[in-house]
Amino acid sequence: MVNGAGWDQIQPFLENPPEMWDRIVAINLMGAVRLTREVLPPMVAARAGKIVNISSDAGRVGSMGETVYAAAKGGLIAFTKSLARELARYQINVNCVCPGPTESRSVASRNRSKSRKRSCSFWAGDRITLPVRC
């Protein structure tokens, strides 16, 4: 199973309304927690399974303008590590992938208001990942 849901709205933390925090945590952390809980019983019974959680580099190192998002994705990383330890005895693999910035509607809208170079300047090498449809 892949937990790949994610959402964010980039803005300074002091401008975030609490409702936005709730939405970010609900989608980026609790969605994965809830879905994982639903699929685990048959995996445990079969003593087999693989879970991949899509987190973010923001969850590893933080990200300006994405404070609550980084916290939620950091929580997903910790959830993944803890769950991997707990489920190893059932031969269930739990891993996490932490991609860096990826071109998306939210990144594109941010780039409309600022130059791409400036908006990506705090990312390693000023590079952004471009998704490929298969």
N, CA, C and O atoms as a GROMACS GRO file, in nm:
protein
  536
    1MET      N    1   0.083  -0.115   0.000
    1MET     CA    2   0.000   0.000   0.000
    1MET      C    3   0.089   0.124   0.000
    1MET      O    4   0.194   0.125   0.065
    2VAL      N    5   0.047   0.226  -0.072
    2VAL     CA    6   0.121   0.353  -0.074
    2VAL      C    7   0.031   0.462  -0.016
    2VAL      O    8  -0.081   0.484  -0.064
    3ASN      N    9   0.082   0.530   0.086
    3ASN     CA   10   0.014   0.648   0.140
    3ASN      C   11   0.079   0.770   0.075
    3ASN      O   12   0.188   0.811   0.113
    4GLY      N   13   0.010   0.825  -0.023
    4GLY     CA   14   0.068   0.935  -0.099
    4GLY      C   15  -0.007   1.066  -0.092
    4GLY      O   16   0.025   1.159  -0.166
    5ALA      N   17  -0.106   1.075  -0.006
    5ALA     CA   18  -0.183   1.199   0.002
    5ALA      C   19  -0.098   1.311   0.061
    5ALA      O   20  -0.018   1.288   0.152
    6GLY      N   21  -0.116   1.429   0.009
    6GLY     CA   22  -0.044   1.544   0.063
    6GLY      C   23  -0.110   1.673   0.020
    6GLY      O   24  -0.166   1.684  -0.089
    7TRP      N   25  -0.104   1.772   0.108
    7TRP     CA   26  -0.158   1.905   0.078
    7TRP      C   27  -0.088   2.007   0.167
    7TRP      O   28  -0.053   1.980   0.281
    8ASP      N   29  -0.069   2.125   0.110
    8ASP     CA   30  -0.009   2.234   0.186
    8ASP      C   31  -0.050   2.366   0.124
    8ASP      O   32  -0.088   2.373   0.007
    9GLN      N   33  -0.041   2.468   0.203
    9GLN     CA   34  -0.059   2.605   0.156
    9GLN      C   35   0.059   2.683   0.211
    9GLN      O   36   0.074   2.698   0.332
   10ILE      N   37   0.143   2.732   0.123
   10ILE     CA   38   0.267   2.795   0.165
   10ILE      C   39   0.239   2.939   0.210
   10ILE      O   40   0.193   3.023   0.133
   11GLN      N   41   0.269   2.963   0.337
   11GLN     CA   42   0.259   3.098   0.392
   11GLN      C   43   0.327   3.099   0.529
   11GLN      O   44   0.344   2.993   0.590
   12PRO      N   45   0.366   3.216   0.576
   12PRO     CA   46   0.433   3.222   0.706
   12PRO      C   47   0.344   3.166   0.817
   12PRO      O   48   0.222   3.182   0.815
   13PHE      N   49   0.407   3.100   0.913
   13PHE     CA   50   0.334   3.037   1.022
   13PHE      C   51   0.241   3.134   1.095
   13PHE      O   52   0.129   3.096   1.129
   14LEU      N   53   0.285   3.255   1.119
   14LEU     CA   54   0.202   3.351   1.192
   14LEU      C   55   0.076   3.392   1.116
   14LEU      O   56  -0.014   3.452   1.175
   15GLU      N   57   0.070   3.361   0.988
   15GLU     CA   58  -0.050   3.390   0.908
   15GLU      C   59  -0.143   3.269   0.895
   15GLU      O   60  -0.252   3.282   0.840
   16ASN      N   61  -0.100   3.152   0.944
   16ASN     CA   62  -0.182   3.030   0.934
   16ASN      C   63  -0.297   3.032   1.032
   16ASN      O   64  -0.274   3.048   1.152
   17PRO      N   65  -0.420   3.019   0.986
   17PRO     CA   66  -0.531   3.002   1.082
   17PRO      C   67  -0.530   2.858   1.136
   17PRO      O   68  -0.486   2.767   1.067
   18PRO      N   69  -0.577   2.838   1.259
   18PRO     CA   70  -0.578   2.703   1.317
   18PRO      C   71  -0.653   2.600   1.231
   18PRO      O   72  -0.618   2.482   1.233
   19GLU      N   73  -0.754   2.642   1.157
   19GLU     CA   74  -0.827   2.549   1.071
   19GLU      C   75  -0.733   2.490   0.964
   19GLU      O   76  -0.747   2.374   0.925
   20MET      N   77  -0.638   2.571   0.919
   20MET     CA   78  -0.543   2.523   0.821
   20MET      C   79  -0.450   2.418   0.884
   20MET      O   80  -0.416   2.319   0.819
   21TRP      N   81  -0.409   2.440   1.008
   21TRP     CA   82  -0.325   2.340   1.076
   21TRP      C   83  -0.398   2.206   1.080
   21TRP      O   84  -0.340   2.101   1.049
   22ASP      N   85  -0.525   2.212   1.119
   22ASP     CA   86  -0.604   2.089   1.130
   22ASP      C   87  -0.611   2.016   0.996
   22ASP      O   88  -0.596   1.894   0.991
   23ARG      N   89  -0.633   2.090   0.888
   23ARG     CA   90  -0.643   2.028   0.755
   23ARG      C   91  -0.509   1.968   0.713
   23ARG      O   92  -0.504   1.856   0.661
   24ILE      N   93  -0.400   2.040   0.736
   24ILE     CA   94  -0.267   1.991   0.697
   24ILE      C   95  -0.234   1.862   0.773
   24ILE      O   96  -0.186   1.766   0.713
   25VAL      N   97  -0.258   1.860   0.902
   25VAL     CA   98  -0.228   1.741   0.983
   25VAL      C   99  -0.322   1.626   0.945
   25VAL      O  100  -0.279   1.511   0.937
   26ALA      N  101  -0.448   1.657   0.922
   26ALA     CA  102  -0.545   1.552   0.885
   26ALA      C  103  -0.506   1.483   0.755
   26ALA      O  104  -0.515   1.361   0.744
   27ILE      N  105  -0.464   1.560   0.657
   27ILE     CA  106  -0.431   1.501   0.527
   27ILE      C  107  -0.293   1.437   0.529
   27ILE      O  108  -0.277   1.322   0.488
   28ASN      N  109  -0.193   1.510   0.575
   28ASN     CA  110  -0.054   1.467   0.561
   28ASN      C  111  -0.008   1.364   0.663
   28ASN      O  112   0.087   1.291   0.637
   29LEU      N  113  -0.072   1.357   0.778
   29LEU     CA  114  -0.034   1.260   0.880
   29LEU      C  115  -0.147   1.163   0.912
   29LEU      O  116  -0.132   1.042   0.896
   30MET      N  117  -0.260   1.215   0.955
   30MET     CA  118  -0.367   1.127   1.003
   30MET      C  119  -0.431   1.044   0.893
   30MET      O  120  -0.482   0.935   0.920
   31GLY      N  121  -0.431   1.093   0.771
   31GLY     CA  122  -0.482   1.012   0.659
   31GLY      C  123  -0.403   0.882   0.647
   31GLY      O  124  -0.461   0.775   0.632
   32ALA      N  125  -0.272   0.893   0.653
   32ALA     CA  126  -0.186   0.774   0.645
   32ALA      C  127  -0.204   0.684   0.767
   32ALA      O  128  -0.208   0.561   0.753
   33VAL      N  129  -0.215   0.743   0.884
   33VAL     CA  130  -0.235   0.664   1.006
   33VAL      C  131  -0.365   0.585   0.997
   33VAL      O  132  -0.368   0.465   1.025
   34ARG      N  133  -0.472   0.652   0.958
   34ARG     CA  134  -0.604   0.585   0.951
   34ARG      C  135  -0.607   0.476   0.844
   34ARG      O  136  -0.656   0.366   0.870
   35LEU      N  137  -0.556   0.506   0.726
   35LEU     CA  138  -0.558   0.406   0.618
   35LEU      C  139  -0.471   0.286   0.655
   35LEU      O  140  -0.509   0.172   0.630
   36THR      N  141  -0.356   0.312   0.713
   36THR     CA  142  -0.268   0.203   0.755
   36THR      C  143  -0.338   0.113   0.855
   36THR      O  144  -0.330  -0.010   0.846
   37ARG      N  145  -0.406   0.173   0.949
   37ARG     CA  146  -0.478   0.094   1.051
   37ARG      C  147  -0.583   0.004   0.987
   37ARG      O  148  -0.606  -0.107   1.034
   38GLU      N  149  -0.646   0.052   0.882
   38GLU     CA  150  -0.750  -0.027   0.813
   38GLU      C  151  -0.693  -0.146   0.736
   38GLU      O  152  -0.756  -0.252   0.730
   39VAL      N  153  -0.576  -0.130   0.678
   39VAL     CA  154  -0.522  -0.238   0.594
   39VAL      C  155  -0.434  -0.337   0.670
   39VAL      O  156  -0.402  -0.444   0.618
   40LEU      N  157  -0.395  -0.305   0.792
   40LEU     CA  158  -0.303  -0.392   0.866
   40LEU      C  159  -0.357  -0.529   0.906
   40LEU      O  160  -0.284  -0.627   0.893
   41PRO      N  161  -0.480  -0.542   0.954
   41PRO     CA  162  -0.524  -0.675   0.999
   41PRO      C  163  -0.504  -0.787   0.895
   41PRO      O  164  -0.453  -0.893   0.931
   42PRO      N  165  -0.542  -0.767   0.768
   42PRO     CA  166  -0.516  -0.876   0.673
   42PRO      C  167  -0.368  -0.898   0.645
   42PRO      O  168  -0.326  -1.011   0.618
   43MET      N  169  -0.288  -0.791   0.649
   43MET     CA  170  -0.143  -0.808   0.631
   43MET      C  171  -0.083  -0.889   0.745
   43MET      O  172  -0.002  -0.979   0.721
   44VAL      N  173  -0.122  -0.858   0.868
   44VAL     CA  174  -0.071  -0.930   0.984
   44VAL      C  175  -0.114  -1.077   0.975
   44VAL      O  176  -0.034  -1.166   1.002
   45ALA      N  177  -0.239  -1.102   0.939
   45ALA     CA  178  -0.288  -1.239   0.927
   45ALA      C  179  -0.210  -1.317   0.820
   45ALA      O  180  -0.181  -1.435   0.838
   46ALA      N  181  -0.176  -1.250   0.712
   46ALA     CA  182  -0.101  -1.315   0.603
   46ALA      C  183   0.049  -1.319   0.633
   46ALA      O  184   0.125  -1.387   0.564
   47ARG      N  185   0.092  -1.246   0.736
   47ARG     CA  186   0.234  -1.231   0.769
   47ARG      C  187   0.314  -1.186   0.647
   47ARG      O  188   0.421  -1.238   0.617
   48ALA      N  189   0.256  -1.087   0.578
   48ALA     CA  190   0.321  -1.032   0.459
   48ALA      C  191   0.258  -0.898   0.426
   48ALA      O  192   0.140  -0.875   0.452
   49GLY      N  193   0.338  -0.810   0.367
   49GLY     CA  194   0.285  -0.682   0.322
   49GLY      C  195   0.394  -0.578   0.311
   49GLY      O  196   0.502  -0.591   0.369
   50LYS      N  197   0.364  -0.477   0.235
   50LYS     CA  198   0.457  -0.366   0.216
   50LYS      C  199   0.378  -0.237   0.222
   50LYS      O  200   0.272  -0.223   0.160
   51ILE      N  201   0.431  -0.143   0.298
   51ILE     CA  202   0.369  -0.011   0.312
   51ILE      C  203   0.476   0.092   0.278
   51ILE      O  204   0.586   0.088   0.332
   52VAL      N  205   0.441   0.184   0.191
   52VAL     CA  206   0.532   0.294   0.157
   52VAL      C  207   0.459   0.424   0.186
   52VAL      O  208   0.351   0.450   0.133
   53ASN      N  209   0.519   0.505   0.271
   53ASN     CA  210   0.464   0.636   0.303
   53ASN      C  211   0.544   0.743   0.229
   53ASN      O  212   0.666   0.743   0.233
   54ILE      N  213   0.472   0.832   0.163
   54ILE     CA  214   0.536   0.943   0.094
   54ILE      C  215   0.537   1.062   0.188
   54ILE      O  216   0.433   1.122   0.215
   55SER      N  217   0.654   1.095   0.239
   55SER     CA  218   0.669   1.210   0.327
   55SER      C  219   0.724   1.325   0.244
   55SER      O  220   0.676   1.350   0.133
   56SER      N  221   0.822   1.394   0.295
   56SER     CA  222   0.879   1.509   0.226
   56SER      C  223   1.013   1.543   0.288
   56SER      O  224   1.037   1.517   0.406
   57ASP      N  225   1.099   1.602   0.208
   57ASP     CA  226   1.225   1.652   0.263
   57ASP      C  227   1.196   1.758   0.370
   57ASP      O  228   1.276   1.776   0.462
   58ALA      N  229   1.084   1.827   0.357
   58ALA     CA  230   1.045   1.926   0.459
   58ALA      C  231   1.030   1.860   0.596
   58ALA      O  232   1.057   1.923   0.698
   59GLY      N  233   0.987   1.735   0.598
   59GLY     CA  234   0.972   1.662   0.723
   59GLY      C  235   1.105   1.624   0.786
   59GLY      O  236   1.113   1.599   0.906
   60ARG      N  237   1.209   1.620   0.705
   60ARG     CA  238   1.342   1.587   0.757
   60ARG      C  239   1.418   1.710   0.805
   60ARG      O  240   1.486   1.705   0.908
   61VAL      N  241   1.405   1.821   0.731
   61VAL     CA  242   1.489   1.937   0.760
   61VAL      C  243   1.412   2.066   0.786
   61VAL      O  244   1.473   2.169   0.815
   62GLY      N  245   1.280   2.062   0.776
   62GLY     CA  246   1.201   2.184   0.790
   62GLY      C  247   1.194   2.260   0.659
   62GLY      O  248   1.270   2.232   0.566
   63SER      N  249   1.103   2.356   0.652
   63SER     CA  250   1.087   2.432   0.529
   63SER      C  251   1.019   2.565   0.561
   63SER      O  252   0.913   2.568   0.623
   64MET      N  253   1.081   2.672   0.518
   64MET     CA  254   1.027   2.806   0.543
   64MET      C  255   0.891   2.820   0.474
   64MET      O  256   0.876   2.787   0.356
   65GLY      N  257   0.793   2.869   0.547
   65GLY     CA  258   0.659   2.886   0.492
   65GLY      C  259   0.576   2.760   0.493
   65GLY      O  260   0.462   2.759   0.446
   66GLU      N  261   0.632   2.652   0.548
   66GLU     CA  262   0.562   2.524   0.553
   66GLU      C  263   0.581   2.459   0.690
   66GLU      O  264   0.607   2.339   0.699
   67THR      N  265   0.568   2.535   0.794
   67THR     CA  266   0.601   2.489   0.928
   67THR      C  267   0.513   2.374   0.974
   67THR      O  268   0.565   2.272   1.020
   68VAL      N  269   0.383   2.386   0.962
   68VAL     CA  270   0.293   2.278   1.007
   68VAL      C  271   0.302   2.158   0.912
   68VAL      O  272   0.296   2.044   0.956
   69TYR      N  273   0.316   2.185   0.782
   69TYR     CA  274   0.336   2.077   0.684
   69TYR      C  275   0.462   1.997   0.721
   69TYR      O  276   0.460   1.874   0.722
   70ALA      N  277   0.572   2.067   0.750
   70ALA     CA  278   0.696   2.000   0.788
   70ALA      C  279   0.676   1.917   0.914
   70ALA      O  280   0.729   1.806   0.924
   71ALA      N  281   0.601   1.970   1.009
   71ALA     CA  282   0.573   1.895   1.132
   71ALA      C  283   0.493   1.769   1.103
   71ALA      O  284   0.523   1.662   1.157
   72ALA      N  285   0.392   1.780   1.018
   72ALA     CA  286   0.309   1.664   0.984
   72ALA      C  287   0.391   1.559   0.909
   72ALA      O  288   0.379   1.440   0.938
   73LYS      N  289   0.473   1.603   0.814
   73LYS     CA  290   0.554   1.508   0.738
   73LYS      C  291   0.664   1.448   0.826
   73LYS      O  292   0.701   1.332   0.808
   74GLY      N  293   0.716   1.527   0.921
   74GLY     CA  294   0.810   1.472   1.018
   74GLY      C  295   0.743   1.367   1.105
   74GLY      O  296   0.803   1.265   1.140
   75GLY      N  297   0.619   1.391   1.141
   75GLY     CA  298   0.541   1.293   1.215
   75GLY      C  299   0.521   1.165   1.135
   75GLY      O  300   0.524   1.055   1.191
   76LEU      N  301   0.501   1.179   1.004
   76LEU     CA  302   0.485   1.062   0.918
   76LEU      C  303   0.614   0.981   0.913
   76LEU      O  304   0.611   0.858   0.909
   77ILE      N  305   0.728   1.048   0.913
   77ILE     CA  306   0.857   0.979   0.915
   77ILE      C  307   0.870   0.899   1.045
   77ILE      O  308   0.908   0.782   1.043
   78ALA      N  309   0.839   0.961   1.158
   78ALA     CA  310   0.847   0.893   1.288
   78ALA      C  311   0.747   0.778   1.296
   78ALA      O  312   0.779   0.671   1.348
   79PHE      N  313   0.626   0.798   1.244
   79PHE     CA  314   0.525   0.692   1.239
   79PHE      C  315   0.578   0.573   1.159
   79PHE      O  316   0.564   0.458   1.201
   80THR      N  317   0.640   0.601   1.045
   80THR     CA  318   0.694   0.496   0.960
   80THR      C  319   0.801   0.416   1.033
   80THR      O  320   0.799   0.292   1.031
   81LYS      N  321   0.895   0.485   1.097
   81LYS     CA  322   1.003   0.416   1.167
   81LYS      C  323   0.950   0.330   1.281
   81LYS      O  324   0.993   0.215   1.298
   82SER      N  325   0.858   0.384   1.358
   82SER     CA  326   0.802   0.309   1.471
   82SER      C  327   0.722   0.189   1.423
   82SER      O  328   0.734   0.080   1.479
   83LEU      N  329   0.641   0.209   1.320
   83LEU     CA  330   0.559   0.100   1.268
   83LEU      C  331   0.646  -0.009   1.206
   83LEU      O  332   0.615  -0.127   1.219
   84ALA      N  333   0.755   0.030   1.140
   84ALA     CA  334   0.846  -0.070   1.082
   84ALA      C  335   0.901  -0.162   1.191
   84ALA      O  336   0.908  -0.283   1.173
   85ARG      N  337   0.937  -0.104   1.304
   85ARG     CA  338   0.988  -0.185   1.415
   85ARG      C  339   0.880  -0.278   1.470
   85ARG      O  340   0.905  -0.395   1.500
   86GLU      N  341   0.760  -0.224   1.481
   86GLU     CA  342   0.649  -0.302   1.537
   86GLU      C  343   0.606  -0.416   1.447
   86GLU      O  344   0.569  -0.523   1.495
   87LEU      N  345   0.610  -0.395   1.316
   87LEU     CA  346   0.557  -0.494   1.222
   87LEU      C  347   0.662  -0.588   1.162
   87LEU      O  348   0.627  -0.680   1.088
   88ALA      N  349   0.789  -0.567   1.193
   88ALA     CA  350   0.894  -0.653   1.137
   88ALA      C  351   0.870  -0.800   1.172
   88ALA      O  352   0.898  -0.888   1.091
   89ARG      N  353   0.819  -0.826   1.291
   89ARG     CA  354   0.795  -0.965   1.334
   89ARG      C  355   0.691  -1.036   1.247
   89ARG      O  356   0.681  -1.158   1.247
   90TYR      N  357   0.612  -0.956   1.171
   90TYR     CA  358   0.512  -1.014   1.081
   90TYR      C  359   0.558  -1.013   0.935
   90TYR      O  360   0.478  -1.039   0.844
   91GLN      N  361   0.684  -0.984   0.912
   91GLN     CA  362   0.741  -0.975   0.778
   91GLN      C  363   0.671  -0.868   0.693
   91GLN      O  364   0.658  -0.883   0.572
   92ILE      N  365   0.628  -0.762   0.757
   92ILE     CA  366   0.567  -0.648   0.687
   92ILE      C  367   0.671  -0.537   0.681
   92ILE      O  368   0.722  -0.492   0.783
   93ASN      N  369   0.703  -0.496   0.559
   93ASN     CA  370   0.801  -0.388   0.538
   93ASN      C  371   0.728  -0.254   0.540
   93ASN      O  372   0.624  -0.238   0.475
   94VAL      N  373   0.782  -0.159   0.612
   94VAL     CA  374   0.726  -0.023   0.616
   94VAL      C  375   0.841   0.073   0.588
   94VAL      O  376   0.939   0.078   0.662
   95ASN      N  377   0.828   0.149   0.480
   95ASN     CA  378   0.932   0.241   0.438
   95ASN      C  379   0.873   0.378   0.408
   95ASN      O  380   0.752   0.394   0.390
   96CYS      N  381   0.961   0.474   0.402
   96CYS     CA  382   0.921   0.612   0.377
   96CYS      C  383   1.011   0.672   0.270
   96CYS      O  384   1.132   0.650   0.270
   97VAL      N  385   0.952   0.745   0.180
   97VAL     CA  386   1.024   0.817   0.076
   97VAL      C  387   1.006   0.965   0.104
   97VAL      O  388   0.896   1.010   0.134
   98CYS      N  389   1.115   1.042   0.094
   98CYS     CA  390   1.111   1.184   0.124
   98CYS      C  391   1.160   1.266   0.005
   98CYS      O  392   1.274   1.313   0.006
   99PRO      N  393   1.076   1.284  -0.096
   99PRO     CA  394   1.120   1.364  -0.211
   99PRO      C  395   1.133   1.511  -0.175
   99PRO      O  396   1.070   1.560  -0.082
  100GLY      N  397   1.217   1.580  -0.250
  100GLY     CA  398   1.230   1.724  -0.235
  100GLY      C  399   1.118   1.793  -0.310
  100GLY      O  400   1.018   1.730  -0.343
  101PRO      N  401   1.133   1.921  -0.337
  101PRO     CA  402   1.028   1.998  -0.404
  101PRO      C  403   0.995   1.938  -0.541
  101PRO      O  404   1.084   1.904  -0.619
  102THR      N  405   0.867   1.926  -0.567
  102THR     CA  406   0.818   1.866  -0.691
  102THR      C  407   0.718   1.961  -0.756
  102THR      O  408   0.632   2.016  -0.689
  103GLU      N  409   0.731   1.979  -0.884
  103GLU     CA  410   0.639   2.066  -0.957
  103GLU      C  411   0.496   2.017  -0.935
  103GLU      O  412   0.465   1.900  -0.959
  104SER      N  413   0.412   2.105  -0.891
  104SER     CA  414   0.271   2.075  -0.866
  104SER      C  415   0.192   2.204  -0.882
  104SER      O  416   0.250   2.310  -0.906
  105ARG      N  417   0.060   2.195  -0.868
  105ARG     CA  418  -0.021   2.317  -0.878
  105ARG      C  419   0.019   2.418  -0.771
  105ARG      O  420   0.024   2.538  -0.798
  106SER      N  421   0.046   2.370  -0.648
  106SER     CA  422   0.080   2.466  -0.542
  106SER      C  423   0.216   2.531  -0.568
  106SER      O  424   0.233   2.650  -0.542
  107VAL      N  425   0.312   2.454  -0.618
  107VAL     CA  426   0.442   2.513  -0.650
  107VAL      C  427   0.429   2.606  -0.769
  107VAL      O  428   0.490   2.714  -0.772
  108ALA      N  429   0.350   2.565  -0.868
  108ALA     CA  430   0.330   2.650  -0.987
  108ALA      C  431   0.265   2.782  -0.948
  108ALA      O  432   0.305   2.887  -0.999
  109SER      N  433   0.166   2.780  -0.859
  109SER     CA  434   0.102   2.906  -0.819
  109SER      C  435   0.199   2.994  -0.742
  109SER      O  436   0.195   3.116  -0.754
  110ARG      N  437   0.285   2.932  -0.664
  110ARG     CA  438   0.386   3.009  -0.593
  110ARG      C  439   0.484   3.072  -0.693
  110ARG      O  440   0.528   3.185  -0.674
  111ASN      N  441   0.516   2.999  -0.796
  111ASN     CA  442   0.611   3.049  -0.896
  111ASN      C  443   0.552   3.160  -0.982
  111ASN      O  444   0.626   3.238  -1.041
  112ARG      N  445   0.419   3.169  -0.990
  112ARG     CA  446   0.358   3.279  -1.066
  112ARG      C  447   0.382   3.412  -0.996
  112ARG      O  448   0.396   3.516  -1.060
  113SER      N  449   0.387   3.408  -0.862
  113SER     CA  450   0.403   3.533  -0.788
  113SER      C  451   0.550   3.570  -0.765
  113SER      O  452   0.580   3.684  -0.730
  114LYS      N  453   0.640   3.477  -0.783
  114LYS     CA  454   0.782   3.502  -0.765
  114LYS      C  455   0.856   3.434  -0.880
  114LYS      O  456   0.802   3.343  -0.944
  115SER      N  457   0.974   3.477  -0.905
  115SER     CA  458   1.051   3.409  -1.008
  115SER      C  459   1.083   3.268  -0.961
  115SER      O  460   1.097   3.245  -0.841
  116ARG      N  461   1.095   3.174  -1.053
  116ARG     CA  462   1.126   3.036  -1.018
  116ARG      C  463   1.258   3.029  -0.942
  116ARG      O  464   1.269   2.956  -0.844
  117LYS      N  465   1.356   3.104  -0.986
  117LYS     CA  466   1.486   3.102  -0.920
  117LYS      C  467   1.473   3.145  -0.775
  117LYS      O  468   1.529   3.081  -0.686
  118ARG      N  469   1.401   3.253  -0.750
  118ARG     CA  470   1.387   3.302  -0.613
  118ARG      C  471   1.307   3.206  -0.527
  118ARG      O  472   1.343   3.181  -0.412
  119SER      N  473   1.198   3.150  -0.582
  119SER     CA  474   1.115   3.061  -0.500
  119SER      C  475   1.182   2.928  -0.473
  119SER      O  476   1.147   2.860  -0.377
  120CYS      N  477   1.278   2.889  -0.556
  120CYS     CA  478   1.349   2.763  -0.534
  120CYS      C  479   1.485   2.784  -0.468
  120CYS      O  480   1.558   2.687  -0.448
  121SER      N  481   1.519   2.907  -0.436
  121SER     CA  482   1.655   2.935  -0.391
  121SER      C  483   1.691   2.867  -0.260
  121SER      O  484   1.809   2.846  -0.233
  122PHE      N  485   1.593   2.831  -0.177
  122PHE     CA  486   1.625   2.766  -0.051
  122PHE      C  487   1.628   2.615  -0.064
  122PHE      O  488   1.651   2.545   0.034
  123TRP      N  489   1.606   2.562  -0.185
  123TRP     CA  490   1.615   2.418  -0.209
  123TRP      C  491   1.752   2.384  -0.262
  123TRP      O  492   1.815   2.464  -0.331
  124ALA      N  493   1.799   2.266  -0.230
  124ALA     CA  494   1.934   2.223  -0.268
  124ALA      C  495   1.956   2.235  -0.418
  124ALA      O  496   1.880   2.178  -0.497
  125GLY      N  497   2.058   2.307  -0.456
  125GLY     CA  498   2.094   2.317  -0.596
  125GLY      C  499   1.995   2.393  -0.680
  125GLY      O  500   2.005   2.391  -0.803
  126ASP      N  501   1.900   2.461  -0.619
  126ASP     CA  502   1.798   2.535  -0.694
  126ASP      C  503   1.726   2.448  -0.796
  126ASP      O  504   1.689   2.496  -0.904
  127ARG      N  505   1.707   2.321  -0.763
  127ARG     CA  506   1.642   2.228  -0.855
  127ARG      C  507   1.505   2.190  -0.803
  127ARG      O  508   1.478   2.193  -0.683
  128ILE      N  509   1.419   2.154  -0.896
  128ILE     CA  510   1.284   2.107  -0.861
  128ILE      C  511   1.256   1.982  -0.943
  128ILE      O  512   1.294   1.974  -1.060
  129THR      N  513   1.192   1.885  -0.882
  129THR     CA  514   1.159   1.760  -0.949
  129THR      C  515   1.041   1.780  -1.042
  129THR      O  516   0.943   1.847  -1.006
  130LEU      N  517   1.049   1.724  -1.160
  130LEU     CA  518   0.938   1.730  -1.254
  130LEU      C  519   0.873   1.593  -1.261
  130LEU      O  520   0.940   1.495  -1.292
  131PRO      N  521   0.743   1.583  -1.232
  131PRO     CA  522   0.677   1.453  -1.236
  131PRO      C  523   0.665   1.403  -1.380
  131PRO      O  524   0.656   1.483  -1.473
  132VAL      N  525   0.666   1.272  -1.396
  132VAL     CA  526   0.652   1.208  -1.527
  132VAL      C  527   0.532   1.116  -1.519
  132VAL      O  528   0.521   1.034  -1.428
  133ARG      N  529   0.442   1.129  -1.613
  133ARG     CA  530   0.326   1.039  -1.620
  133ARG      C  531   0.367   0.912  -1.695
  133ARG      O  532   0.427   0.918  -1.803
  134CYS      N  533   0.333   0.798  -1.637
  134CYS     CA  534   0.367   0.669  -1.698
  134CYS      C  535   0.245   0.608  -1.764
  134CYS      O  536   0.254   0.499  -1.821
   0.00000   0.00000   0.00000
